[in-house]
Amino acid sequence: MPKRISTVRGREFGAGLRAVITGTGLTSRAVADIVGWHEAKLSDVVNGKGGATLVEIATLLGVCRANAAETAHLLALCPEMHIRGWWQQHGMYPPIQLRTVFEELKAAKTLISWHTHMVPLFLQTADYMREVVRASSTTPADELQDRVKAQLGMQELLRCGVKCTFLIHELALHLPVGGAEVHTGQLLHLLHMANRPRITIRIVPTAHGSHAGLAGPFTYLDFPKYEPLVWTDTENSSLFVEAPEAIKGYEKVIRALDESSLDEVESKGLIVRLCDASRTDVHDA
């Protein structure tokens, strides 16, 4: 069955509207009656099929008593629901919780993550994560614990049946984030995660030299009902790539990285060797 045409913006609009309606404590039929709609019309709007003007959406949000920030967000999304691709510019630094990423992870069935210079977010220990957040020159110090908590929450979403493949460059495993003790703990955690049934970890060895992933890290998400997307993030922005040809390009990169990587057993062996070396450093210290 072909996947339904959908966009990241449209899904976020629908999810936001459903949450607002649920927050009223009323049934969809009751809310539709209050605004003078047929229930089918409300269903179409929530599921991204359109059928309501911006003024009607504003009226619905008013009836549901959505807060000002959420009302502004949903009204801005409404006329853009059909647009593929979304570059979210966050200002000086991203919000504590990346709302869009969180929602897309909840819907995904497959995740493929590539990282070049550090352990991917979804495999980080809390200690490693804390050091990464602390190292940022723009993140407010008083938000450190809240950001770590939010990122650990994103990790939890992958425990609900998502099949994950992590492609990591060997250089990322050599970087002693947080010092030798935190580094060792992180490597041990990778070995633990590599033994989980729905997680695959593959290492691209330094000896391979140049490779298809030199342009930088990204995360590929596939869904049961929607077309796949690619998420990349920077210091202060998030990019969601949805154009079919662009996705095909990322899929070619993934296939090339797969060919360049050690297999699962070899990858675990490399992590064990690096872990032993790190333990020696801790002991010597």
TORTORZA-727070 format. One record per residue (C-alpha): x, y, z; residue in one letter. Coordinates in steps of 0.25 Angstrom, whole numbers, plus 5000, padded with zeros to 4 digits. Each point is the difference from the previous one (the first is absolute). Example, Ala and Ser with C-alpha at 12.3 -4.5 7.8 and 13.67 -1.06 7.14 Angstrom:
TORTORZA-727070
504949825031A/500650144998S/
end
This chain:
TORTORZA-727070
500050005000M/500650144996P/500350095012K/499150125002R/500550134996I/500350085013S/501050115004T/500750025014V/499250145001R/498749934997G/500249895010R/500450115011E/498850084997F/499149885001G/500749955013A/499950145006G/498550014997L/499749875006R/500750035012A/499350135002V/498649934997I/500449895010T/500350115010G/498650055001T/499549875006G/498950004989L/499849904989T/500350034986S/498550014997R/499750095011A/501150104995V/499549994986A/498650045005D/500650125007I/500750054988V/498849974991G/500849894992W/499649864996H/500949905007E/500549954987A/500550144997K/500850005013L/500649874997S/500450044986D/500750135006V/500749925011V/500549894990N/500650114991G/498949994989K/499750155001G/498650054999G/500050125009A/500550144999T/501050075009L/498950085006V/499349875003E/501249935006I/500250135009A/498649995005T/500249855003L/501350035008L/499250115007G/498949915004V/501049895005C/500750115008R/501449974994A/501150095006N/500550124992A/501349934996A/499449874995E/498950084993T/501150084993A/500849884996H/498849924995L/499550124992L/501350024994A/500149854996L/498650004994C/500350064986P/501349934999E/499549865003M/500349954985H/501450054999I/501149895000R/501350035008G/500150095012W/501250085005W/499750045014Q/500950115005Q/500150015015H/500750135003G/501249995009M/499849865004Y/498949894998P/498849985010P/500249915011I/499149894994Q/500049994985L/498549994998R/500049964985T/501149895002V/499349945012F/498749994992E/500749944988E/500749905008L/498749955007K/499549974986A/501249934994A/500249854998K/501550014995T/501150095004L/501450014993I/501050105006S/501350044995W/501050075009H/501550044997T/500650075012H/499249955013M/499149895005V/498550024994P/499150075010L/499149875000F/501249925006L/500650105010Q/500149975014T/499450115009A/501550045005D/500450014985Y/498850084996M/500250105012R/501450024995E/499650034986V/498950105004V/501050065010R/501050024989A/499050094992S/500450145000S/498650054998T/499249915009T/499650075013P/500649935012A/498750005008D/499449914989E/501049895001L/499249905008Q/498750034993D/500749984986R/500649875004V/498649955006K/499350044986A/501149934992Q/499949875009L/498550014997G/500349994985M/500849885003Q/498849935007E/499150024987L/501049904993L/499649895010R/498649984994C/500449914989G/500850094990V/501049934993K/501350085001C/501349994992T/501250095004F/501150034991L/501250065008I/501450054995H/501149945008E/500550145004L/498750025008A/500449895009L/501450065003H/499550135004L/500150005016P/498850085003V/500050035015G/501349935002G/500549865001A/498949955010E/498850064993V/500649954987H/500249865005T/498550005005G/499650044986Q/500749894993L/499449905010L/498750054997H/500249994985L/500349855002L/498749985009H/499250074989M/500649924989A/499449885006N/498650045000R/499149934990P/499650124992R/501350085000I/501149994990T/501350075002I/501050014988R/501450075001I/500650074988V/501549975002P/501050125000T/500949914991A/498950014989H/500450144997G/499050094992S/498649955000H/498650044996A/499650075013G/501050115000L/498950104998A/499649985015G/499049935009P/498549974997F/498949925005T/499149924990Y/498649975005L/499049914993D/498549985004F/498949904998P/499150104993K/500850114995Y/501250034991E/501450005007P/500750135004L/501450045004V/500350085013W/501350085002T/500350105011D/501050115002T/500350095012E/498750084998N/499149944989S/499449874996S/499749964986L/499049894995F/500249964986V/498849944993E/500250024985A/500049864993P/501350024992E/500850055012A/499549885008I/500549914989K/501450075001G/500149975015Y/499649864998E/501249984990K/500950065011V/499449905010I/500349884990R/501450054998A/500350015015L/499449865002D/501049954990E/501150085007S/499749965014S/500549885008L/498949895003D/499349995013E/501049905006V/501250084995E/499450135005S/499849945014K/501449955000G/500650144997L/499150065011I/500649895010V/501450044996R/499850155002L/499349975013C/501149925005D/501050114996A/499150105007S/499949925013R/501649995000T/500050164999D/499050015012V/500949905008H/501350074997D/499450135004A/
end
